[in-house]
Amino acid sequence: MPEPLKNLLHEALVGDMADRIAGNAPTFDKSRFVTLATEGLTALELMDRSALIRDALFATLPGDFREAAAMLKASLPAAGRPGLTGWMLLPVNQFIAARGPDHFDLGLALLKALTPHFTAEYGIRPFIHRDQQRALAIISGWVDDPDQHVRRLASEGTRPRLPWAMRLPQLVKNPAPILPILTALMDDPEELCAPLRGQQPERRRQGPPGPGRRLHRQSYRRRFIQTSLAAETRLAHASEERPRAGARQFRLRRGRFARMRTAAPEC
């Protein structure tokens, strides 16, 4: 029987978190953190465990987000030195998502530094929701970052709908603002960064791989993104303009489009 997902966050991991933060921030009260973060932990599911650890960070990191951010950044792995990594960073994501938007640029910079060691796809969404134009202006600058994980964050973190994450209602209604980000990553040399990769099912490839097929795949993806974003926008506007008479037709069309988008083949 597979290990329950909730066990990715456990008491030993909390102890490791405490050691790694305290190793870079001597004022951090690691014993209090461990006590708060493990009280009742085993009875909780994954996201509730993460929220408990996040609350322990609220209680033990400095109230000034700038000081807390400096402590967390110093606790990330660097130059062969161990640090916060993997599932330890899920509650850190939640901490930044809650406290970071009031320190907008600093919070996004911390998430950018964090993402090579776990993911920040969930942490950046409150920033986009708070101030979409400002957030996208910063995130757009990440498409040329040398780290492929940062580039991936630019495409995945800005998806209007992301599994297990808050929706971005403005982008659901009008996804056009993220088109420059997705288009910029179409030719990314790392397949990890290519938009829509996670939405395309695996298909058996025919013939030997080569640059011609790669260019065809990139061209296809570019056209697919442009077409699907335009369709999303038209359907959203149609639902507002004809909320009753066109409601059924809108739902049917949107359902077909969603299935088409999810099943887009990898050429």
N, C-alpha and C positions, 0 to 999 in steps of 0.2 A: 504494500500500500504506500503511495507516495506521501512524503512528508507534508503536513499542512502548510499552506503558504504563510500563515501567521507566525510560524516558527522561524521565519527569516529575521524577525526582531525578537531577541531573547535576552535573558539577564547577562549572559557573558558578553554579548555585543554591547550592552549598555556600559559594562565595566571597561571594555576596550575604548569606547567613546570617551569616557571620563578620563582615562589615562592619556589619550591622544590630545584632548583639549588642554588638560592640565600641564602636559609636557611643553606646551607652547604658551601657556597663560598661567603663570604661577598663582595668580589671585583667584583662579577658578575653584569653587568649592565642590570638588568631585564627590566627596562622600555624601553631601546633601543631594547632589544631582542623582547619584545612584539610588539613594533612598526614595526620592520622589518618582524616578523613572521606572522603578521595579515594583512599586506598591500596587498589587492587584494586576500586574502585567499578564500573568499566565492565563487569566480568565478572559482576556480580550482577543478580538480578532485583529487582523493585520493593521487596518487603518486606525482602529482605536488604540492599538499599541503605539503606533506612530504619533498619534495625537497626545498620548500620555508622555512620551519622551519629549515631544515639542514643548509641552507645558512645563516640563522640568527645565528645559532650556530657558523658557520665559523667566522662571524663578531664580535661575542661577547665573545667567549671563548678564552683563551690565544693562541697565535700562536705556542707556544711550546707544542707539543702534550703531553708530559709528564705531564705538568701542567694541561692541559685540561682533560686528562684521570683521574688524581687524583680528579679533581672537579666532574666529572661525576660519578666516582665510589663512592665517598662520598655521592652522591645524590641518590643512590639506596636505597631501603628499607632495614632496618636493626634493629633487636631487637625491633620490634613493632613500629619503627619510620617510618612514611610514606615517600615515595620517588618516584623517577621516576619509573613508571610501566605501563604495558599495552601499548596502542597505542602511548603513549608519546615516547616510545623507538624505534619506527620505524625510525624517523629522526635521532635518536642517532645512530642506526645501520648504516645509510647512512653516517653519520659523521665519524664513525670509519672505515668504508669500504674505505672512501676516504683518510683519513689522517693516519690510523693505519699501513698499510703495510710498511711504512718507519720506523716504530718502532715495528718490527714484533712480538716479544715475548710479549711486553706490550699490543699491540693491541689485540692479541688473548686472553690474560689473562682478559682483560676488557670485551670482548665478552662472555667469560666463566662466568664471574661474572654477566653479564646482563641477560643471557638466562633463569634463573629461574623466571624472572619477565615479560618476553615476549617471544621472540625467537631471536636467532642470526644466524639462518640458512642462511639468505641472507648476513649478514655481513661478515661471514668467507670466502665466496667464492672468493673475490679478493685476499685474502691471499693465498689460494690454487692455484689460477691462477698465482700469482707472483712467488711462490717458492713451488711447490707441495711437494717435498721431505721433506723440512723443516716443512711445515705446517702439513703434515700427521704424521710426527714424534711426534709433540706436541699433535695433536688431538688424536692419538692412546693412549696416556696416560690418556685420559678422560673416557675410557671404564670401568674403575674401580671406577670412581668417585661416592661418596655416593649420590649425587643429580641425580635423574632420568632425569631431564631436561638436564643436562650436557651430560649424556650418550646418550640421544636422539639426541642432537646436533651432536655428533660424527658420528651417522649413517645418519641422515637426511641431515645435512649440507654438507656431502661429496658425495651426490648422483650426478652422472654425469649430469643428467637433473633434474631440480627442478622447478615446476611451479612458474611463476612470477619471476624467478631468472636467473642470467647469467648462461650459460652452462659452463662446465669445459671441454674444448676440449681435453685435454690430457687424462682425464679419460673416455671421450666418446670413444676415440680411443683405449684405453687400461685400462679397469677398474680394472685390477688385483691388483693394489696397495691398494685398499680399502677392499679387501677380508678379511685381518686379522681383521679389525675393525668390519665388519659385522658378521664374524664368532664368534668373542669374545662376541657379544651381543645376539647370538642365544639363550642362556640359561638365559637371563636376567629375573629376577623375575617380573619386571614391563612390562606389555604388551605394554605400551607406548613406550618403548625403542626398541622393537623387529623390526628389519629391515623388510621392505616390508609390514608392517601392513597397511599403507595407500594405498597400491596398490592392496590389496586383497579385493574383494567384500564380503559383509556379506552373509553367507549361513546358512540355518537352520541346527542346530546341531542335530545329531541323538544320542539318548542314554544319560545317565547321565554323567556329567563331572567327570574326574578322572585323577590321575597321569599318567596312561597309555596313554590316549589320548594326554595329554600335551607333553609327551616324543615323541610320534609319530609326533605331530605338529612341535616340535623343530627339529627333525631329518629331516622331510620333508623340512622345511625352509632351513636348512643347505645345503641339496642336491640341492635345487632349486637355491640358491644363487650361489653355485659353478658352476652349469650347465649353468646358465644364463650369468654369467660373462665370462665363457669360450666361449659361443656362441657369445657374443658381440665382443670379441677379434678376433675370427675366421672370423666373417662377416666383421669387419673393415679391416682386412688384405686382405680379398678377394676383397674388393672394390678397394684397392690400386693396387693389383697385376693384376686384370683384369678390368680396368676402363671402357672398352667399351663392350667387348664380354660378360662379366659377369654382366654388370650393371643391366639389367632387372631382372636376376635371383637373384642378391643380394637384389634388392628392394623388390621382392616378398618374399624372405626368411626373410628379416628384418621385413617386415610388419607382417608376420605370427608370428615371434618371439615376436614382440612388443605386439601383441594382446594376445599371450599366457602369456606373463609376466604380463600384466595388469589384466588379468582374472585369475591369479593363485588362485586356491581355498584355503581356510583356512581349513586345515585338523584337 
